[in-house]
Amino acid sequence: MASNPWWPSSSDDEEEMFFANVVLRAGQILIEEEEEEEEEEEEEEFSSENVITRRIRINRDRQGAHDKLVNDYFSDEPLYNADIFRRRFRMSRRLFTRIANDLAGLDPFFTQRPDARNYEGFTTLQKCTAAIRQLAYGTVADALDEYLQMSARTTRECLYRFCHNVVKLYSKKYLRKPNAYDVQQLYQAHEARHGFPGMLGSIDCMHWGWHNCPTAWRGQYTRGDHGYPTVILEAVASQDLWIWHSFFGLPGSLNDLNVLYQSAIFTDVVNGTGPDTRFTVSGVEYRRGYYLADGIYPSWSTIVKTIPYPEDEKRKKFAKRQEAARKDIERAFGVLQKKWAIVAQPARAFTPKRLRLCMYACILLHNMIIEDEGRAICEYDENAAWGNTVPVDPPQQDLNSFSLTNDFTHANLQQDLVEHIWNNVNMVDGDGAEDEDEDE
């Protein structure tokens, strides 16, 4: 190696100095590259902060969509007749128009108003149609854009505002507890149809899948036999499929017993409020009506279950009649899911509040349709007597709670019903109840 005044004469020193300079130079190159990358990132962040992003503006023909909707369904001579309207809207045109007018009178959102650009917004019919179609078909929000010329964001807003206002408007009438007159009508209808005197309805639970359940909650809302998050609905239905009680929102990991202990279905029994529900069976008077239930429910005085292993003909007949009559609640769940596909498909909402609004709105619409078609057992009377409305004192509440959960009364009631059905009810072919066909 040629001599150089900058390098030491020793060959070992020269090699060490050479490698030291190489390492130093490599480190400088790496530092320069990192500084250049940081400068580029800062420039990109600065440029992205200064760029104003806007939503793409689409000139939708709102008025044209409204005219087409009116010509198809709401004109004097519509393109589609009443049967097609009922199949697609799940209700009659008369009921739909009534709901639309009530919502427009309650919430200004459902009226046609100019937007910030002074363009006329969507009409009442367009907004209510968007909400009903999502409930009926369970479609995604932007599936109605081509027909109604409505964006996904506006469609979702129509759905949740529609559900909120339906619950606000109609809960008092269509999710009421039965009064004294209703109780007697239910007793007569159920005894004539099923042969059970003192029967108020059937009780059971249903699960609604939750697709967009937050990850942190999935363990709480998932049950092993389902494998995905669900939310539970507890309901009571009568023979006409009217839903008299609904309690929704508990995690799907619970069973029917856990839900029953948290619901308010027997609150009026404990508080001593509500109508008089006395009835007589086999010559014995009982103070409270009862609900038919499956085997998981407790042996309470207000619950009648089947006999799992009947030994004689009397008990076999009772078990068959009880299991046939208890199908009322299963039929109600089936009709609810077929009529409103949104509760049959996994929910896409992100909050339990929105799930509750959608579920209660579907139940209310379900009951309104039953009344509109003239199939309801009971008629609403705003001035009907509700019985005692003042809760009793705590000692009496303890006694009421004890009598409610009395398994001795439960056994006596079941035995009296066995005798009554054996002596008074004629067995028919099949399950003892005719199935009613429901349009999807």
C-alpha positions, 0 to 999 in steps of 0.5 A: 500500500502506497505511503500516505501522510494521513495514515500511520506507517504501521499496517495494523494501524492503517487497517483499523483506521480504514475500517473505522472510517468505513463504519463512520461513513456508513453511519452518516449515510444511514442518518442522512437517509432517516432525516430525509424520510422524516422530512418527506413524512412531515411534508406529506402530513402538512400537505394532507392537513391543508387539503380539504376533503369533501364528499362527492356531490351527486345530483340525485333526482329527488322529485323524480323519485317521489313521482315514481313512488307515488305512481307505483303505490299511492296514486288513485290508480297505482301501478301495483295493487293492494296485495303487492303493496301489502307484501312489500310494505308488510301492511295495508296502504291505509295503515302506512298512510296513517303512520306517515301522517302521524310521524310528519305531525310529530317530527319535522324531519319527516316533512319535506324541507329545503336543505342548506343549498335551498334544494327541496328535500325528501318527502314524507313518503320517501322517508317512511318507505326507506325505513319500512323497506329496511325493516321488511327486507333487512337490506343495507342502507344504500340498496335503496339509492337507485329507487328512492335517490337517497344516500346511505347516510340519509337512509340510516337516519330515516330508519332510526328516526322512524323507529324512535318516533314509532316507539314514542307514538304507539307504545302506550296503546300497542305495548300495553298490559292487559286491563280487566276487560282484556283479561276476560277476553283472553280467558274466553278466547284461550279456553275456546281455542286451547281448552285452558281456563285462566290462560293469559298467553305463552312466554318464551325468549328469542335471540337476535344476532349482533354482527357488529358487536364490539370486540370487548363485548363479544364474550358477554353476548356470545353463548356456546350453542350459538357461537356468535353474539346475540341479544335476547328478547323475552315476549308474551303472545296470545293466540292471535299472535298479539305480543303483550309483553316484551323485554329486550336488551340482555346479553345472549350468554344468559338463559331464559331463567336469567332473563325472567329474573330481570324482567318486569313481567310480574312486577304488578303481581308483586306490587299488588297493582293491575287488574283482577285476574281471578279464574276458576278451574275444576271448582277451585278459584285461583287469584292470578292468571298464568302463562304457558312455558317450556321446561326451563321456567320455574315452578311458579303459581303463574306459570304452567309447564308441560309434564316431561314424562307423562305416565297415564292418558290424562297426563299425556293428553294434558302434555299434548294440549299444553305443548300445542297451545304453547306454540302461540309464542313460537308462531309469533316469533316466526311471523315477526322474523318473516315479516321484519327480516331485519330481526331475522338477520344479524344486526348491523347497528353498533349500539344496544340502544339502536337495536332496542329501537328497531326491535320495539318498533317491529313489535309495535308494527306487528301489533298494529298490523294485527289490529288493522286486519281485524284479527285482534282478540282485544279492542283498545279502550282508553277509559278502561279500568286498570284496577289498583294503581297504588303499590301495596306496602313492603310486607304485603309485597313480600307475601305477594312474592312468596305466593308468586313463587309458590311451587305448591300452588303450581302443582295444584294448578297443574293437577286441576288443569289435567282433570279439566282437560281430561273431562271437558276438552275433546282431542282433535287430530294433530296438535289441537290448533290450526296453523295460520298462514302468514304472508312474508 
